[in-house]
Amino acid sequence: MHLREALGDLPETVFADLLESEEAYLLVLDLPGATADTVDVTVTDGRLRVEARRGKSAPPSFRYLTEERSLFLDAELPLPPDATGADAGGDLDRGVLTLRLPKTVESHDETIPVS
């Protein structure tokens, strides 16, 4: 399964965009209520794992009748074959997580001039 298809398996409450440039992929995930302290992102064996938590509470005089907003996201997604976790970076701003996943540098055969 490729990353693009795997994003379709995320819970309906998680919105994601996948962008591509010549040098990298950009994965953007909406994680309302999450902070940099409550988000962990790792890359292992060609898989990207995103774990996020957020707090929520009801005002003292209220009780939940319906509670549909999840407190946790635990997603494991395949990296594109040409992406790497090396030199990857992330930023969380106002509940939007942006991950930059560099593409691997392909080695091309080159002729080395000898004089």
C-alpha positions as CSV (number, residue, x, y, z in Angstrom):
1,M,0.0,0.0,0.0
2,H,1.3,3.5,-0.9
3,L,1.1,6.5,1.3
4,R,-1.6,8.1,-0.8
5,E,-3.9,5.1,-0.4
6,A,-3.0,4.7,3.3
7,L,-4.2,8.3,4.0
8,G,-7.7,7.1,3.0
9,D,-7.6,4.6,6.0
10,L,-7.2,7.4,8.5
11,P,-10.2,8.0,10.7
12,E,-12.8,10.3,9.1
13,T,-12.1,13.0,11.7
14,V,-8.4,13.3,10.5
15,F,-7.9,15.5,7.5
16,A,-4.6,15.1,5.6
17,D,-3.0,16.5,2.5
18,L,0.0,15.1,0.6
19,L,2.1,17.3,-1.5
20,E,5.2,16.6,-3.6
21,S,8.1,18.6,-5.0
22,E,11.3,17.6,-6.8
23,E,13.1,17.3,-3.4
24,A,10.5,16.2,-0.8
25,Y,7.0,15.2,0.2
26,L,5.0,17.4,2.5
27,L,2.4,15.6,4.7
28,V,-0.1,18.0,6.4
29,L,-2.4,16.6,9.1
30,D,-5.0,18.4,11.1
31,L,-4.6,17.6,14.8
32,P,-6.8,20.1,16.6
33,G,-5.9,20.4,20.3
34,A,-2.5,18.7,19.9
35,T,0.7,20.4,20.9
36,A,4.3,19.7,20.1
37,D,4.6,18.1,23.5
38,T,1.8,15.7,22.8
39,V,2.8,14.6,19.3
40,D,5.4,12.0,18.5
41,V,6.5,11.2,15.0
42,T,9.0,8.4,14.1
43,V,10.2,6.7,10.9
44,T,11.2,3.0,11.2
45,D,11.7,0.4,8.4
46,G,10.0,2.6,5.8
47,R,7.0,3.4,7.9
48,L,5.9,6.7,9.3
49,R,4.2,6.6,12.7
50,V,2.3,9.5,14.1
51,E,1.0,9.5,17.7
52,A,-0.9,12.5,19.0
53,R,-2.9,13.2,22.1
54,R,-5.1,16.1,23.1
55,G,-7.0,17.0,26.2
56,K,-10.6,18.0,26.5
57,S,-13.0,18.7,29.3
58,A,-16.6,19.6,29.8
59,P,-17.5,22.7,31.8
60,P,-18.5,21.8,35.4
61,S,-22.2,22.2,34.9
62,F,-22.3,20.0,31.7
63,R,-22.0,16.4,30.9
64,Y,-21.4,14.6,27.6
65,L,-24.4,13.3,25.8
66,T,-22.3,12.4,22.8
67,E,-18.6,12.1,22.8
68,E,-17.2,11.6,19.3
69,R,-14.0,13.6,19.3
70,S,-11.1,11.2,19.8
71,L,-8.4,12.0,22.3
72,F,-5.8,9.9,20.5
73,L,-4.4,9.4,17.0
74,D,-2.1,6.4,16.4
75,A,-1.4,6.1,12.7
76,E,1.2,4.1,10.9
77,L,1.7,5.0,7.2
78,P,4.1,3.6,4.5
79,L,6.7,6.1,3.3
80,P,6.8,6.6,-0.5
81,P,9.7,4.4,-1.8
82,D,11.8,7.4,-2.7
83,A,11.3,9.2,0.7
84,T,13.6,9.1,3.7
85,G,13.3,9.9,7.4
86,A,16.8,11.3,7.3
87,D,16.8,15.1,7.6
88,A,13.0,15.0,7.9
89,G,11.4,17.8,9.9
90,G,8.1,18.8,11.4
91,D,6.2,21.8,12.6
92,L,2.9,22.0,14.5
93,D,1.1,25.3,14.3
94,R,-2.5,25.9,15.6
95,G,-3.2,22.1,15.4
96,V,-1.8,21.6,11.9
97,L,1.1,19.2,11.7
98,T,3.4,19.7,8.7
99,L,6.0,17.0,8.0
100,R,8.7,17.4,5.4
101,L,10.0,14.1,4.1
102,P,13.1,14.5,1.9
103,K,13.4,12.3,-1.2
104,T,16.4,10.0,-1.4
105,V,19.2,11.1,-3.7
106,E,19.5,8.6,-6.5
107,S,23.0,7.8,-7.6
108,H,23.5,8.1,-11.3
109,D,26.3,6.5,-13.2
110,E,28.8,9.2,-14.1
111,T,31.9,9.2,-16.2
112,I,34.9,10.7,-14.4
113,P,37.3,12.4,-16.7
114,V,40.9,11.2,-16.2
115,S,43.8,13.3,-17.6
